[in-house]
Amino acid sequence: MKESESIELKRGLAELKDGIISMAAILNKHGTGELWFGVRSDGVAVGLNVTDKTLRDISQAIAAHIEPKIFPHITLETLTGKTCVKVAFTGKDTPYFAYGRAYMRVADEDRQLTAKELESLILIKNRESLRWDNKPYQGSLKDLDGKKIKRFVALAGLAWDNIPNALEKLDLLENGKPLNAARLFFSKTHPMQLRCAVFAGTKSDTIIDRHDFDGDILELIEEAQKYILKNIHIGMRLKGLYREDVPEISVAALREAIINAFCHRDYSDPDYIHIAIFKDRIEIRNPGGLFEGLTIREIRKGNISKRRNPLIADLFRRIRMVEAWGRGMPLILENEPGAKFREVANIFIAGFGRPSFVEEVDLASGKTIPVEAQVEAQVEVQVEAQPESQPEFSTSSVPVQYQSLEDRILDILTDGALPTSILSQRLGQKRVSGQLKVVLNKLLSESCVEFTIPDKPNSRLQKYRLTKKGQDFISKLAKESGSDKK
């Protein structure tokens, strides 16, 4: 015999208090175990001098110092000719306290629980009773949209007959009443709201756009993705003579983070899911921190999933929007390795840095503008016209084929080679923006433009000109627009 996570050995009754603490720790970890008196920690029986009072004293000490109450089985046992006491115990009413404190068994040691660990233990115990998604809501089947249900059933690959049977197959009925999860997916009215905002800088003090969306859970996932893509930079990649749009942040990573927010949020909290778009980052925020003691470090490792809303997660799995193996975070990190996760005031935040955020250079002074000072400059570039001495170039006057920054640069360069400063002015900017530098480097790497002084990339006389590939591409766009740009 030797000590383990469920067996504790004590030499004598002088260690009774420690033994009772071990019982509580084992109960909190395994729910059942054994405590032996008269056995050394190495498993060698040394025996006890047992009197009529011995078993009663052990029983009374356990009753007095372990809460909630347990009723152990205490017997005398003979090991290698030595008389020992065996206390067999079991219990399901975790957490158990010994002398007013809670402990957890770790290997053969008893570790006192922190307040957060104790809270997690209580939540685990009450997991089912505290769940929101599997509770009936105050409504009826008439409140649900049959077309939505039928469409979902088809996506899930199930046979359709009628609404009640379909909901039964999806585990969304209890005693004939639909559950909260059914309302989120199939309600005729708008069961929830999504709040989105774009901020002018890196802080939330200046809002330049705000929109609240109402809908069911699937509709709001789509709205969240569309709102982000509408408000971030979209670059391009050339495939032959064809352009492929490339958002500055991976769509796959964004979509997974959005789905995670709706799947794992705390629906008992009346707060909303928020999409916050800053100049330097995007944040997807959902009420409800990490579940059951899960840590940021653990989720970054992947293949670990503790679900606050198992029924909602299962519905997403049925239509292949999530996997059942904790692949969400690995998928995000594979596509956006720089993604950051944090918890603030019981709110989980997934953040994505924006590659387009770089410092800008003032054309007149040649100085770098501090990040905090870029807000006003950015707004001015968007809303102010250039002085009369400078050419105007606004997106409203550009053919639709030239609306992307890449297209506009290529179109301007058809008039001849230009330095960065003149390109910036022709684009309607007062300053050479970081985005312009990023796009020019991309066009260089794709051989759509080239340096006029290739041996001295940083020369003050450096200009950009179209290559044959760039000329062919802009000619193709011009023909599609009905013009004949040469």
N, C-alpha and C positions, 0 to 999 in steps of 0.2 A: 504494500500500500504506500502511496505517496501523495503529497499535496497536489491539487490541480485547481482549475477554475471552479469546480463544484464540490471539492472535498477540502476541509480544513482540519489539521491535526494539532492538538494541544497536549502538552505534557501533563498538566494538572489543572485543578479547579482555580488556582491562583490566576489563570489566564481566562477566566470565565467572561470578563468584560470584552476582551479582544475577540473571543469566540463568538459572542453575540453580534459584534460589529461585522465579523466575517459572514454570519448568517444573513444579515440584511444586505450585504454586498452581493452575495451569491443569489439571493432572491431577486434583486434588481437586475441581475445579468441573465440568469438562467431559469429562475422560478422554482428551482428544486436543488437540493444538495444534502451533504452530510457533514456533521461536526463530530469529531472524536476527541474524547478526553482519555488520557493514559497512553498516548502514542506520541513519540517524538516527531519532529518535523521531517526526519529522514525515514520515517515509516517504521521505526523499531518500537514495539510495544514495551512500555515500562510498568503499566498497571496502575491502579488506584486503590486506596483503602476506602472501600465503599461502605457507608452505613445506611440505616433506614432513611435517613434524612437527605442523603446525597441527591437522589433523583428529584425529590420534591424541591430542593433548593435551586436546582438547574431549571426546573419547570417554572418556578415562580420568578426567577430572574428574567427568563425569556418573555414571560407574560408582562412583566413590569417595564421592560425596556425596548421592546420591538413594537412599532406601530406601522400599519394596522396589525391587529392581533393575528397570530398564527397558532396552530395547534400541532406541535411537533410530536413525533413518535420517539420516546426515550426508552432505551433498553440497555441491559447489561450484556456485554459480549466478551467472549474469551478469545484472546489472540496469543498464540504461542504460550499458553498456560497463564497468561496475565489477564486480570479482570479489567475491562475497559468500559467506557460509557459511549454509546452511539446515539446521536441525535439526528434523526432523519426529518427533513422539513420540506414543505412545499407551499407555494402561494402565488396567486395571480393578481393581487391588488396592488401592483406597483404604483408609485414608489414606496419602498419600505424604509423606515427610519430606525436607527439604533441610537439610543441616548439623545434623541432630538436631531440627529444629523443623517443625511442620506449618503450612502457609499455605493461604489460600483466595483465588482470583482475584475481585476486585470491580472491575468496569469494566476499567481498564488498570492497576490497582494490586494489590499482593500484601499481604494482611493476615494477620498471624500469628493463628492460632486460639487461643481461650481453652480451658481445660480442659473446660468444658461443651460448647463447640462441637465439640471433638475427640471427646468422648464421643458426641455426637449423630451425628457422621459415622460412627463405628464402628458405632453401632446401626443406622443406615441401611444400611450395607454388609451387616450380618448380620441384617437384618430378617426374612427368611424363615426362617433357621435358628433365630432366637430366638423366633419366634412360638409361641404355646401352643395357640391354637384349632384349628390345622390339623394337629396331631400325633396319631397313633393312640394311644388309651389302652389300658391293660392290661385289656381285657375283650372281650366278644363281642356279637353282635347279640342274644343271649338276655338281656342285661342291660338292654335297652331296652324301653320300654312301647309296644306296638303301637297302643294306643288314643290315646296322646299324639301319636304320629307321624301317625296317620290324621287326627286333629283339626287338626294343624298344616298338613298337606297341603291339607285343605279350605279353611282360612283363606287359604292362599297361592294358591288357585285352580288347583291342579295336579290332574291325573288320578291316581286311586289304582289300583294293581294289587297290589303287595306291598311288604313292608318294605325289602328290599335295593334295589329299583328306586326307591322313594321317596327313600331316602337318597342314591342316586346322583344323582337330579335336584337334590337340595339340596347336592351337593358335600360330603357328609358321610362318604364311604367312600374308603379308600385300600387297594388290594389286598385288598378284602373286609373290612377292619377299620374299625369306626366311629372317628371322630375325637373329640377332646376336646369340641368344640362340641356334638356329638350327645349326649354324656353330660349336658351342662349342661341341655339342653332336654328330653331324653326318658328319662332314667334311671328305672328302677323304684324305686331307692333314693333317698335324699336326697343329691344331689351337692354341695350347698353350704349355707352357713348365713348368716343375716342377724341382726345384733345391734342391738337397739333399747333406748333408755332415755329416761326423763323425769327431769329434774333439777329440784330445788326452787327454784333460783335461777339466776343468770347464770353460775355456775361449776359444775364437775363434782364438787364435794365432797360433795353430798347427793343421793342417788338416791331417788326416790319410786316409781318403777316401772321394771321391767326385764323384757325378754322376748327370748328367742332363738328364731328361726324356722328350721326346716329344710325344704328343698324344692328343686324345680328352679327355673331362672332366671325363668320366667314366673310361677310361684306366689309367689316371693319379691318380685317387683315389686308384685304385688297386696297382699301382706301389709304391705309398707313403706308403701304409700299408705293402707291402712286404719288402720295404727297411728298415723300422723301425724294423720289426720282425727279419730281417736278422742280425741286428746290436745291438740287446739287448740280455740279458741273458734269456734263456729258462730253467725253472726248470721242475720238474716232480711231479706228484701226483700219488700214487699207488691206483688202484682200483682192489682189489683182487690181482691177479698176473700180471695185465696189467698196463702199464705205460701211463699216460696222460700228455702231454706237457702243461706247465703252464708258459706263458710269465710273466716277472716281472711287466709289466704294462698291465692292462685289455685291451684286443683286442676290446671289445665293446666301451670302452671310447675312445681309439685311433681312431677307425673308425669314430665315431660320430664327433670328433674334426676335422678330415680330411675332412669329408663331409661338415661340417660347414664352413671350410676355403674356399672351392671351391664354396659353395652356396652363401656366404655373402661377398666375396671379392669385391673390387672396380675394375671392369673390364676396367674402363676408365684410370686407372693407369697402366703404362707399366711394372711395377715391377712384380716379380714372387711370387708364393707361395714357401716358403722355409721349408724344414725339417732339423732341426739342432739337431744332437745327441751328447750330451756332456756326460762326465763321470758320472755326477750327475743328469742329467735331459734330457728330450726331449722337444723341442720347435717346435710348428707348427705355422708358421707365415704367415699372409696374408695381402696384401695391403688393406687399408680401415679400419678406426677405427669403433667403434660402431656407428650405424646409428641413425639419428634423435634424438640425445641427450640421447640415452639409456646409462645407467651406468653399471659398473661392478657389483655393489651391486644389481641392478635390475635383471640382467641376472642370478645371482646366486640364486635368489629367485625362478626362473623358471616360466613357463607358460606365459612368455612375449616374444613376437617376433615382431621385426620391420624389414621388409625385404627390403634390398637394391635391390634385383633382384627377384621380385615376380614370373616372368615367369620361371626362372631357378629353383626356389624353388618348383614351381608347377610341373615341369617335374620330379624332384626328388620324390615328393610326389606320382606321378602317378605310379612309379615303387617301391614304398614303401621303399625308402631310407631315407626319412625324414617324420615326422608327421607335421600336420598343426597347432598344438596347443602349440608350444614353448616348446617341450619336450626334445630338444637337450641337453641343459645344465643340467637339472635334471638327464638325463641318464648318462652323463659324471660323475657327482658328486656322483651318486649312486654307480658307479663302481670304481671311483677314487676320494674319498672325499678330498684328498690332492691336487687336480688339482688347478693350479693358472692361473688367466687371467689378462692381463694388456695391456695397449696401450702405444706405443712409436712411436712418429713422424708419426702418422696416420697409424701405423701398429698394427694389433691385434695379440696378442701372447697367445696361449694356452700352458701351461707348465705342464709337468708331472715329478715328482721326480722319480729317479731310486732307488729302494730298495737295489740293489746290491752295491750301492756306500756307503762304510764304510771305515774307516781308516784301514791301513794295519800295521802289526807288523813286524819289521825286526827280522829275526831269530837269527842273530849274536848278536845284541845289546839288543834286547827285547824292543826297543823303538818304540813308535808310530810315523809313518811318517806323517808329515803335509800334508794336502790335496793338497796344491800347488806343493809338491815335488813328488807326485805319478805319474806324467805323464811319466817321464823317466823310472821309475821302471816298470810301466805297459807295456811299449813297450819292455823293456828288457825281461820280462817274456815271451812275445809272440814270440820273434825272436832269443833269445840266448839259446844255449844248456847249460847243467849243466857241472861243472868240471868233469874230468875223475873219480874222487874218488866217485862221486855220480851217482846213477842209472839214466839213461835217460828215459824219458817217454813223448813222443810227440804224439799228436793226430793223426799224419799221420801213426803211427805204431799200432794204436789201431783198432781192428775190428769195422766195422761200427755200430754194436749193442752197442758198449761201448763209442760212441762219446760224450754223455752227461756227465757232471761232476758227476752227481749222479751215473751213470753206472760205471764210471771209479773208483770212490771211493769204490763202492761195490766190483768191480773186484779185486782191490788191497788188500782189507781186506780178500779175500779168502785165502791169504797166512798167515793170522794170525793177532792178535790184534796189532794195531800200535798207537803211539801218534800223535798228530796233526803235529808236526814238521816233522816227517818222512813221513807222508801222503803228506805234502806239497812238500817235495823233490821228492817223487815218482811221483807226478803229474807234475814235471818239473818246479816248482816254486822256486824262490830264497827266497821268503818271505811267511809267512802265510797270505793269502789274506782274506779280509773280505768276499768275495764270498764263500770261503771254509768254513768259520765259519757258514755262513747262511745255506749252503747246509747240513752240518753236523747236525745242529739243526733240520733241516727239516726231515732228515733221522731218527734222534732220535724220533721225534714226531710221525713218521709213523711206528715206531718199526721195522725198517730195520736194525738199528745198536743199540748197547747199550754200556754203560760204563763198563769198567772192575772193577771200584771202584764206584759203584752207590751211596754210601753214602757220597762220597766226590767228587762232580763233578769238583771242581777246583783244585784237587790235582795235584802236579807237576808230579806225576807218572801215571796220568790218560791216558788210552788208549781207543780206539774204536774197537769193534769187531762185526762181523755179528750176527744177530739173525737168528732163523729158517726162518722167513719170508724173510729176506735179502738173505739167502742162496738159498731158493726156487726161488726167483726172478732172481738171477744171473745165476742159473742153467738153467732156462728157456731160458734166453738170449743166453747162451753158446750153447744150443742145436739148437737154431734157426740159429746160426752162423756156425753150422757144426762141432764145436769143442766139447770137453767133459771135460770142466773145473769142477774140484771137489773142 
